[in-house]
Amino acid sequence: MKVLSIKEPFASLISLGIKKIETRSWKTNYKGEIYIHASLTRSKIDDERKEKLLKLLPDNYSFKQGYVICKGYLKDCILMDDAFLKKIKNYKTEFLCGHYEKGRYAWMIDDVTLLDKKIPAKGKLGIWNFH
């Protein structure tokens, strides 16, 4: 299975359907089923933004860092240009959940479902295979 490691709280926001776009500095040509791994590495985000992001999660939410937590479908990878950035700013929650900047990429993730049983994994950079 193809897996993408994402730092918290972003992995959980995807797993709950709150975040539908993963922003990256690199392009992928892969499209298809993708599993989301909640990375052990912590996000380096400022306290104000972190507080806003945590408010999007259910009360008493428990992070599952170090586990594959959900699967979805990576349907597209879009280069961020001026038109895309102008449009995405209208989606305040999605904009808060990503790093939007000209020249970066928006990975469109759809049909996300939580896994009944979380799968322990160390994680890796890039899209990686888990057997």
Backbone as a ProteinNet text record, in pm:
[ID]
protein_1_A
[PRIMARY]
MKVLSIKEPFASLISLGIKKIETRSWKTNYKGEIYIHASLTRSKIDDERKEKLLKLLPDNYSFKQGYVICKGYLKDCILMDDAFLKKIKNYKTEFLCGHYEKGRYAWMIDDVTLLDKKIPAKGKLGIWNFH
[TERTIARY]
83.7	0	87.6	42.2	113.1	73.8	175.3	152.7	222.3	160.6	218.9	220.9	338.6	350.5	322.8	237.6	198.8	204.5	259.6	269.9	131.8	121.2	-1.1	1	-111.3	-248	-301.8	-218.5	-265.5	-314.4	-245.8	-290.6	-431	-455.3	-587.8	-694.2	-657.7	-753.6	-794.4	-700.6	-734.8	-822.7	-785.7	-860.3	-1005.5	-1032.1	-1168.6	-1243.7	-1179.4	-1244.5	-1247.7	-1173.4	-1169.6	-1073.6	-963.4	-859.8	-863.8	-877.1	-886	-768.5	-682.1	-566.3	-439.5	-346.3	-215.4	-122.9	-53.6	35.1	179.3	247.6	385.1	468.6	600.7	691.8	724.7	682.2	716.2	591.8	606.5	498.9	501.5	384.4	375	290.2	325.5	243.7	151.1	170.6	88.7	-55	-146.4	-288.1	-342.7	-424.1	-481.3	-495.6	-523.2	-543	-415.9	-434.9	-319.6	-358.8	-268.7	-290.3	-216.3	-272.9	-213.9	-155.3	-27.3	46.4	66.3	29.2	51.5	196.2	277.3	420.3	452.4	565.9	615.4	675.9	716.6	774.6	664.9	692.2	592.5	600.5	487.4	481.4	544.8	610.4	668.3	578	471.1	377.9	363.9	333.6	323.8	203.4	208.8	107.4	-32.1	-43.7	-175.7	-240.5	-164.3	-217.9	-249.1	-160.7	-182	-312.1	-336.7	-460.1	-583.8	-579.5	-691.9	-713.1	-604	-614.1	-670.9	-626.7	-674.5	-822.9	-873	-1016.7	-1102.4	-1043.2	-1117.1	-1141.4	-1065.2	-1077.2	-1182.6	-1241.6	-1339.4	-1275.5	-1356.8	-1308.5	-1246.6	-1140.3	-1070.3	-1016.3	-983.9	-930.1	-792.9	-765.9	-639.7	-561.8	-442.8	-358.6	-301.4	-281.5	-226.1	-93	-0.3	129.6	202.1	262.9	331.8	241.7	123.3	27.9	-27.6	-58.2	-136.9	-281.3	-347.4	-476.6	-597.2	-571.9	-684.6	-636.4	-731.1	-697.4	-788.7	-739.3	-816.3	-773.6	-811.7	-778.1	-710.6	-585.7	-512.2	-554.4	-639	-699.5	-628.6	-546.7	-479.1	-366.1	-274.8	-164	-157.2	-187.8	-203	-93.1	-27.2	71.5	-1.9	42.9	-21.3	26.2	-68.6	-40.7	-126.7	-119.7	-194.1	-344.2	-400.4	-544.3	-584.7	-504.4	-534.5	-528.8	-425.5	-408.9	-521.2	-566.7	-678.2	-805.4	-828.8	-948.2	-942.7	-828.7	-819.1	-836.5	-803.5	-820.8	-966.4	-1060	-1203	-1245.6	-1161.9	-1190.2	-1104.9	-1154.8	-1076	-1020.5	-1100.7	-1052.3	-943.3	-965.7	-864.6	-736.7	-751	-634.9	-554.9	-624.6	-558.5	-479.8	-528.8	-471.2	-351.6	-309.5	-200.7	-99.5	2.8	106.6	91.2	17.6	-15.6	77	150.1	247.8	272.2	285.7	308.2	428.7	409.9	517.2	510.6	428.6	409.7	298.9	268	169.3	58.1	-63.1	-181.2	-218.4	-207.3	-242.3	-387.4	-474.6	-617.3	-651.8	-699.1	-729.6	-880	-939.3	-1083.6	-1116.5	-1243.3	-1293.8	-1214.8	-1192.3	-1113.8	-1201.1	-1147.7	-1215.4	-1114.2	-1159.1	-1076.5	-1056.7	-941.6	-917.9	-973.6	-1040	-1091.6	-977.1	-869.9	-752.5	-634.6	-577	-460.9	-339.5	-251.5	-135.9	-8.5	64.8	189.5	293.2	360.6	464.3	555.6	682	778.3	760.4	722.1	706.3	833.7	819.2	932	900	1000	979.1	920.1	846.4	787.1	671.4	625.9	525.1	602.3	563.7	637.8	545.4	605.1	529.1	534.9	420.4	411.2	352.7	415.6	369.6	312.8
-118.8	0	124.4	228.8	356.3	440	499.5	573.2	708.3	807	940.1	976.9	1007.7	1051.7	1201.5	1238.7	1377.8	1409.5	1524.1	1565.5	1600.3	1584.6	1624.9	1774.6	1840.2	1787.2	1765	1784.2	1779.4	1640.9	1534.2	1398.7	1373.2	1413	1393.1	1477.9	1599	1684.6	1620.3	1553.6	1480.4	1361.6	1287	1165.2	1194.2	1313.3	1351.2	1426.3	1443.2	1509.1	1660.6	1717.6	1863.2	1925.6	1859.7	1904.2	1811.1	1867	1786.4	1808.9	1904.1	1934	1926.2	1843	1838.1	1923.5	2017.7	2106.5	2057.9	2056	2007	2096.4	2088.9	2164.7	2087.9	1963	1878.1	1816.4	1786	1729.6	1577.3	1517.6	1373.6	1345.7	1242.5	1196.4	1083.5	1036.2	925.6	972.2	890.8	910.1	773.7	770.7	643.8	637.3	516.6	495.4	531.6	604.8	644.2	637.1	584.4	576.3	692.3	742.2	854.5	804.6	833.5	797.6	923.4	918.4	1030.3	1022.3	1111.1	1111.4	1127.9	1074.1	1094	1233.6	1295.3	1429.6	1532.6	1628.1	1731.2	1848.5	1910.8	2028.6	2148.4	2228.5	2353.8	2466.9	2489.9	2597.8	2688	2814.8	2908.6	2875.2	2918.9	2884.6	2930.7	3049.2	3100.8	3011.2	2975.3	2888	2749.7	2697.3	2565.6	2564.1	2668.9	2678.2	2674	2746.9	2746.7	2609.1	2542.8	2409.5	2308.4	2314.1	2219.6	2238.6	2360.6	2386.5	2320.1	2282.2	2214	2066.6	2013	1872.1	1854.7	1735.5	1710.2	1725.1	1758.7	1768.2	1635.2	1642.9	1525.3	1433	1490.5	1411.2	1356.8	1232.7	1167.5	1140	1201.1	1179	1038	982.1	846.9	855.1	934.1	949.6	816.1	790.4	664.2	554.7	592.1	495.6	541.1	444.1	470.3	478	592.7	617.3	617.7	637.3	642	615.1	599.1	587.4	679.7	721.1	808.8	785.8	878.9	870.4	999.7	990.7	1106.5	1125.8	1228.6	1242.7	1341.4	1431.1	1528	1595.5	1654.8	1732.9	1859.2	1973	2098.6	2196.3	2252.6	2356.7	2483	2541.4	2663.1	2783.4	2845.5	2969.1	3080.5	3198.8	3312.8	3285.8	3226.6	3198.8	3099.9	2993.2	2894.3	2958.8	3038.6	3101.7	3199.4	3272	3364.3	3287.8	3175.9	3094.3	3029	2970.7	2895	2985.2	3111.8	3204	3219.3	3183.9	3188.3	3071.8	2969	2851.9	2862.1	2936.5	2975.7	2857.1	2753.4	2638.3	2566	2542.7	2474.8	2558	2688.5	2777.4	2772	2768.1	2757.9	2627.5	2521.6	2387.4	2358.9	2454.9	2426.2	2538.2	2514	2612.8	2648.2	2754.3	2795	2906.3	2878	2971.4	2936.8	3037.5	3018.4	2926.5	2827.8	2733.8	2604.3	2600.1	2476.5	2394.6	2278.4	2188.8	2156.7	2145.9	2107.8	1965	1874.8	1734.9	1717.3	1687.5	1678.2	1536.3	1526.1	1395.8	1386.9	1277.8	1258.9	1121.8	1100	969.6	913	993.8	951	871.9	759.7	679.5	642.7	648.3	607.2	456.5	410.8	267.6	220.2	105.7	49.6	14.6	-39.4	-75	5.9	89.5	169.9	78	110.8	25.8	95.4	37.1	100.4	101.2	215.4	229	344.9	336.2	443.2	561.5	537.1	644.4	670.1	739.8	773.2	902.4	957.2	1074.5	1031.2	1119.6	1090.7	994.2	946.5	839.7	708.7	627.9	505.5	385.3	268.5	143.2	75.4	29.6	-45.9	-181.3	-286.1	-422	-490.6
0	0	0	-67.6	-75.4	46.5	111.1	236.1	228.1	290.5	303.3	450.9	504	643.2	650.3	744.9	763.5	913	945.3	1084.7	1141.8	1273	1343.2	1369.3	1374.1	1369.4	1228.8	1125.3	987.3	945.3	989.4	955.6	1010.6	1133.3	1193.5	1125.3	1086	1015.2	882.5	814.9	692.8	726.9	829.4	864.9	899.7	950.1	989.4	878.9	763.4	651.5	659.6	752.9	771.1	670.6	646.8	553	432.4	312.7	191.9	96.9	132.1	48.4	133.1	90.5	154.1	68.6	129.6	54.6	68	-45.3	-50.4	-141.1	-123.3	-208.6	-336.4	-343.7	-457.5	-519.9	-647.6	-727.8	-721.5	-732.9	-750.8	-873.9	-945.6	-1057.5	-1013.8	-888.9	-838.2	-815.7	-858.3	-828.4	-790.3	-687.8	-645.6	-494.8	-446.7	-303.8	-228.2	-119.1	-37.6	109.6	188.4	333.2	398.6	507.4	579.4	710.6	728.2	849.4	932.7	1057.9	1150	1198.9	1146.2	1172.3	1321.3	1360.1	1496.7	1513.7	1402.2	1405	1429	1515.3	1545.7	1449.3	1425.3	1338.1	1405.4	1324.1	1373.5	1327.3	1403.3	1370.6	1492.1	1465.9	1577.5	1666	1789.1	1888.7	1850.5	1790.8	1753.3	1647.4	1546	1440.9	1497	1580.7	1640.7	1721	1795.9	1875.3	1785.3	1674.1	1579.4	1517.8	1482.7	1423.3	1522.4	1646.3	1747.5	1776.3	1760.1	1780.5	1673.6	1561.7	1455.4	1487.2	1581.7	1620	1729.1	1738.3	1845.1	1983.3	2082.5	2220.9	2262.8	2341.4	2394	2284.1	2169	2058.7	2097.5	2061.3	2094.4	1965.4	1952.1	1835.3	1837.3	1718.8	1702.9	1627.5	1681	1615.8	1608.7	1491.1	1471.2	1417.7	1367.8	1314.9	1180.4	1095.8	975.5	1024.6	1000	1063.7	968.7	838.4	745.6	604	515.7	374.2	295.6	180.9	94.2	-48.9	-133.8	-275	-316	-360.1	-410	-554.7	-577.5	-709.8	-800.9	-744.6	-829.4	-752.8	-828.5	-774.5	-859.4	-798.1	-871.4	-831.7	-933	-909	-864	-754.6	-704	-784.9	-853.8	-926.7	-866.7	-923	-868.8	-863.2	-968.9	-973	-864.1	-846.5	-742.8	-604.6	-579.1	-447.9	-418.1	-518.3	-499.2	-461.4	-528.2	-502.1	-363.8	-326.9	-201.2	-79.7	-90.6	22.5	63.6	-24.9	7.7	96.9	106.1	188.9	315.3	411	528.1	607.4	628.9	705	628.3	499.8	418.7	411.9	397.4	391	521	634.8	765.1	777.4	713.4	728.1	636.7	556	463.5	452.7	373.5	343.9	196.5	172.5	35.8	-9.6	-118.7	-171.4	-319.1	-399.9	-542.4	-564.2	-653.5	-684.3	-604.6	-498.1	-421.6	-487.8	-431.2	-490	-391.2	-445.4	-368.4	-407	-310.7	-332.4	-288.8	-383.2	-357.7	-311.2	-187.2	-127.3	-104	-150.3	-146.8	-87	-57.3	-11.9	105.5	206.1	322.7	419.6	466.2	568.5	677	800.4	913.6	910.6	952.8	965.5	1098.6	1097.6	1223	1316.8	1258	1336.8	1284.4	1369.4	1332.2	1318.9	1222.5	1193.3	1238.9	1334.1	1378.2	1265.4	1251	1147.3	1183	1141.7	1170	1077	953.2	856.2	779.1	666.9	581.1	507.9	440.6	357	223.3	159.3	28.5	40.9	-73.3	-73.9	-62.1	35.1	59	60.3	42.4	39.5	174.8	220.3	346	311.6	360.8	327.9	447.7
[MASK]
+++++++++++++++++++++++++++++++++++++++++++++++++++++++++++++++++++++++++++++++++++++++++++++++++++++++++++++++++++++++++++++++++++

